[in-house]
Amino acid sequence: MTSDDAPASGQDPHNGDSRLLGDLRDRLAQAVARAAEAGNPTLGTVELTIRELAELLDRIDRHDTEQIAREFSDSRQRHHMRRKNSMLLSIELALVGQSGPLVDILEGILRDGGVDR
């Protein structure tokens, strides 16, 4: 892929990504075939332009950033759920052996799934 093959601005970037990956896969297949003909299918060379290498590295960086964000979000959600469950358990335990209208209301809330239903 030369710089002339790069997607023009305003085009779908995923289309450019697909073209880049398709082109790199084709070059890899050709390099493997040439290396196999030479007797060593695992030793060959695939040339990349600086632009292609930069795009690949940018993709890796974006992927890493997205993964870190997902992991952080998942961690915060698990933390929130542990705190919520702990709070609900504390309320349930405080109600054991108690009676009265407030206890009935709180037990109803807990039975219906808590305050976030």
N, C-alpha and C positions, 0 to 999 in steps of 0.2 A: 504494500500500500504506500503510495507516495503522497506527499502533501496535497497534490492535485485531487487525490481520491477522497480526501477528508470531507465529511459532510458539511455542507454550507450552513451558515447560521440560519435558524428558522426551521430546519429540518428536524425530524424526530431523532433525538440523540440515541435512542435504542436501536434504530436502524443502522446508524453509524457503528454502534457497538457490535451489532450482529455482523456487519461487514468486516470489521476489524477481526473479530474472533474467527469468522469463516476463512478469511484470508490467511490468518496465522495457522489455522488447522490445516489448510491446504499446503502451506509451505512446510509444515512439520511432516505431513505425509510424504511429500516429495523428498524431503531430507532423509527420512527413514528409508525410503525406497532406494535412494542413492547409496546410503550407508550400507544397506543390506547387500546391494550389488557389489560393493567393495569388500564385503565379508564381515563387517561388524555393524549390525543394525542399531546398536546403542551408541555408536560414536559418530556423530555428524554435527553439522552446523546449520542453524537457521538464522538468517540475518533479520534484524529489526532496525527500523529507523529510530532516530531519537524520539520523534513524535509518538511512535507506537509504544516504545518503552515508557515514555512519560504517561501516556494514557493508561497503560497497564498498571503502573505504580499508583496513579491517581485512583483507579478502581479499587486497588487493594486498600488504600488509605480510607476511601469512602466506606468500603465494606467493614473495615475495622471500627470506624467511627460509629456506624449503624449498629454493629454488634455490641459495642460498649454501651450505647444508649439503650438498646433492648435489655441488656443484662441489668443496667441500673434501674430501669423501669420495673422489671420483674422483681428485683430485690426490694424496691420500695413497696410494691404491691404485696409481696409476702410479709414484709414488716408490718404494713397496715393491717393485714388480715390477722396476724398473730396478736397484735395489740387489741383489735376488735374482739377476737375470740376470748382473749384473756379478760377483757372488760366484761363481756357477757357472762363468762364463768364466775367472775367475782360477784356480779349482781345475783346470779342464780344461787350461789352459795350463801349470800347475805339473806336471801329470802327463805332459806330452809328453816322450818319451824315457826315462821312468822305468819300472821294472818291479818286481814283487814282490807279495805278498799284499795289502798295504794299497792299492796302486795298483789291483789287481783289484776290491777291495771298493768303492773310490771310483768307479771307472769303472762298476761295476754300479749304484750309486746314481744317478749322473748319467744313465745310459741309461734308467733306470726313471722319470725325471721329477724327480729331485732328492729332497730330504728331505720335501717337503710333499705328495707324491703323494696 
